[in-house]
Amino acid sequence: MKVSIVWSLQARSAEEHELELPANSTLEQALQAFSHEVPDSVWQSLRGDQVWSIWGRRVGLDQSLMPGDRLEWTRPLRVDPKVARLERFVSQGMRKAGLFTKKPRAAKG
């Protein structure tokens, strides 16, 4: 079965690698196979945090894989999304963002 592994070591760039695995493989087995196919420098970078997901859902190493699965390595968030949104709201001001924006009225005619 074929699965793809996607990772991003830096912002705004992603790399993808396709693997051919035996049926009923687990995420751990896929990562072992992947480690033999990429340079050691890449594998060392990805191995650090080991936060993996399948199609955006976080999974454990014992997760069984299906043909066509997309395995994704994700970097930890640097800022909590709720905090970032609040900071944007504060910096833009109450009258310039979201529900509080004054919108011009449409001309009747």
C-alpha positions in Angstrom: 0.0 0.0 0.0 1.1 3.5 -0.7 1.2 6.3 1.9 2.7 9.8 1.8 4.7 11.5 4.5 4.6 15.3 4.6 6.9 17.5 6.8 8.0 21.1 7.1 11.2 22.0 8.8 10.6 25.7 8.3 7.6 28.0 7.7 6.1 28.2 4.3 7.8 25.2 2.9 6.7 21.5 2.9 8.2 18.4 1.5 6.5 15.1 0.6 7.8 11.6 0.3 5.8 8.5 -0.9 6.3 5.1 0.8 5.3 1.7 -0.3 4.4 -0.4 2.8 3.0 -3.9 3.4 -0.7 -4.1 4.2 -1.7 -3.5 7.9 1.4 -1.5 8.7 1.4 0.9 11.6 2.7 4.4 11.9 5.7 3.2 13.8 6.6 0.8 11.0 6.1 3.5 8.4 8.5 5.8 10.3 11.1 3.0 10.5 10.9 2.6 6.7 10.9 6.3 6.2 14.1 6.7 8.3 16.0 4.5 5.9 14.9 6.5 2.8 15.8 10.1 3.9 19.1 11.7 4.8 20.1 11.4 8.5 19.9 15.2 9.0 16.2 15.3 8.0 15.4 12.3 10.1 17.1 13.7 13.2 15.1 17.0 12.8 11.8 15.1 12.5 12.5 12.6 15.3 12.8 15.3 17.9 9.2 16.1 18.9 7.5 13.1 17.2 4.1 14.8 16.8 2.5 12.9 13.9 -1.0 13.0 12.5 -3.0 11.4 9.7 -5.0 13.8 7.6 -4.7 16.4 10.4 -5.7 14.2 13.3 -3.1 13.4 15.9 -2.4 9.7 16.2 -0.2 7.4 18.2 2.6 5.2 16.9 0.4 2.1 17.1 -2.2 3.5 14.6 -2.9 1.2 11.6 -2.6 2.8 8.2 -4.9 2.7 5.2 -3.8 2.9 1.6 -3.6 6.6 0.6 -3.1 7.9 4.1 -1.2 11.2 4.5 1.2 11.2 7.5 2.0 14.7 8.6 4.7 15.8 11.0 3.7 19.0 12.7 5.8 21.5 14.6 4.6 22.6 18.0 2.7 25.9 18.0 4.8 28.9 19.2 1.7 30.9 20.1 -1.7 29.8 21.4 -4.2 30.7 18.6 -6.5 32.3 21.1 -3.8 34.6 22.4 -2.7 35.6 18.9 -6.3 36.5 17.9 -6.7 38.6 21.1 -3.4 40.4 20.4 -4.5 41.2 16.8 -7.8 42.4 18.1 -6.1 44.7 20.6 -3.6 46.1 18.1 -6.3 46.8 15.4 -8.6 48.5 17.8 -12.2 47.8 18.6 -13.7 49.7 15.7 -11.5 48.2 12.9 -11.9 44.4 13.5 -14.6 41.8 13.3 -18.2 42.4 14.4 -17.5 46.0 15.5 -16.5 47.2 12.1 -18.6 50.1 10.8 -19.6 49.3 7.3 -20.7 51.9 4.8 -24.4 51.7 4.0 -25.4 50.7 0.5 -26.8 53.5 -1.6 -30.5 53.2 -2.3 -31.4 53.6 -5.8 
